[in-house]
Amino acid sequence: QELPVESHEVEVKSAENLPFTGLSFCFTGTRDGVEDVERLGGIVKSGISKGLDFLVQLNALSMSNKTKKAEEYGTTIISLDYLKRAINGEVALTKAESVTK
């Protein structure tokens, strides 16, 4: 006896439609939000390097080594709260435009 086959249509968002596609993130002081960033198309890096888009830090006033290095490279530094607002769609994160002289 054959069992009936149920079909379930699943809407798959293509990568380019995800809000964080093409954006890279590094976290300091927290790992909260890592799964959300990846789910929304972002890339999570373990360290600061040129080309990193965002450093997410738990403490907005932190001056950790990662924070200092991010400032040197011109990486945008955001708080965990701001990231959560972006995850919820309240604010949009965009790649910083590189300035060449």
FENLINTA-V556914 format. One record per pair of residues at least 24 apart in sequence whose C-alpha atoms are under 10 Angstrom apart, sorted by sequence separation. I is the first residue (numbers start at 1). J is the second residue. D is the distance in whole Angstrom. If there is no record, write none. Layout:
BEGIN
I/J/D  I/J/D
END
This chain:
BEGIN
15/39/10  17/41/9  18/42/8  32/56/10  49/73/7  50/74/8  51/75/8  52/76/8  53/77/9  54/78/7  55/79/8  56/80/6  57/81/9  74/98/9  15/40/8  16/41/8  31/56/9  32/57/10  48/73/8  50/75/8  54/79/10  55/80/9  56/81/9  57/82/10  74/99/10  15/41/6  26/52/8  30/56/8  31/57/9  32/58/9  49/75/9  56/82/9  57/83/9  13/40/10  14/41/9  15/42/10  24/51/8  25/52/7  26/53/8  27/54/9  28/55/7  29/56/9  30/57/7  31/58/9  48/75/9  56/83/7  23/51/10  24/52/6  25/53/6  26/54/6  27/55/6  28/56/6  29/57/6  30/58/6  55/83/10  23/52/8  24/53/5  25/54/5  26/55/5  27/56/5  28/57/5  29/58/5  30/59/9  54/83/10  23/53/6  24/54/6  25/55/6  26/56/6  27/57/6  28/58/7  29/59/7  22/53/9  23/54/8  24/55/9  25/56/7  26/57/9  27/58/8  28/59/9  29/62/9  28/62/9  29/64/9  28/64/8  28/65/10  29/66/10  28/66/7  27/66/9  28/67/8  54/93/9  26/66/9  27/67/10  53/93/10  54/94/10  53/94/9  54/95/8  53/95/6  54/96/9  52/95/9  53/96/7  26/70/10  51/95/10  52/96/10  53/97/10  51/96/10  37/83/9  33/80/8  36/83/10  37/84/10  40/87/8  51/98/9  32/80/8  33/81/10  36/84/9  39/87/10  31/80/9  37/86/10  25/75/10  27/77/10  30/80/8  33/83/8  37/87/7  25/76/10  26/77/10  27/78/10  28/79/10  29/80/10  32/83/10  33/84/7  36/87/7  25/77/10  27/79/10  28/80/10  32/84/9  36/88/10  27/80/9  33/87/8  20/86/9  19/86/9  20/87/9  19/87/9  19/89/9  23/93/8  23/94/8  24/95/9  20/92/9  22/94/9  23/95/7  19/92/8  20/93/7  21/94/10  22/95/8  23/96/10  19/93/8  20/94/8  19/94/9  20/95/10
END
